[in-house]
Amino acid sequence: MKTTSFFRKTIFFVLFTILGQFAFAQSNDKVPSTPEEKRAAFLTPKYYTNWLGASFLTIATIEKEFDVVPAQIVGLTFFYDFGDCFVGMESNLKGVVVQMTLRLFADQATDFIQEAIDYGYKYVAKGKDVNVRSNGGKLLPDIYSTSVKRYRKITNHGSVYMEVANSKKYANEYDIAIYRAK
């Protein structure tokens, strides 16, 4: 009887140890802690898909958490230097970031788009004379009359769109706009 009890305790100990390791490995998703890590993480589909349009993602939060100051402000669009690229954050009147715009070179853009596709963004449309969305409603002359590819990720909180346009003004450069549908 003692052997059976010892055997059971050993089996349960090994089983709980193995299960504990799996649980720890799954919950040990590295959370960005430095401003540099937070900026890099925000440029991944996991973060921008879930955070754009969220009431807690405001211009003030971007500046505090990412330790950035605007390089330029045009209307409700704040442009920040994230190190590897400049990012435009368009906000509504409450300061909530509702759209992110990037200008990337071909190799970076290709990687950025592929990462979004791997995350679940699906190609939904291609248009001619389509413009990357702007809060100001103005045409952006360097992407007007270009073809724009639109990708969509359906989430529990609405669809998130990513529009990709080639810049006519600068060779091998892409303009990318990401926003949550209203």
Secondary structure, DSSP 8 states (H G I E B T S, - for coil): -HHHHHHHHHHHHHHHHHHHHHHHHHH------SHHHHHHHHTSHHHHHHHTT-TT-BHHHHHHHTT---SEEETTEEEEE-SSSEEEEEE-TT-BEEEEEEEEEHHHHHHHHHHHHHHT-EEEEEEES-----TT----TTTTTSEEEEEEEEETTEEEEEEEEE-SSSTTEEEEEEEE--
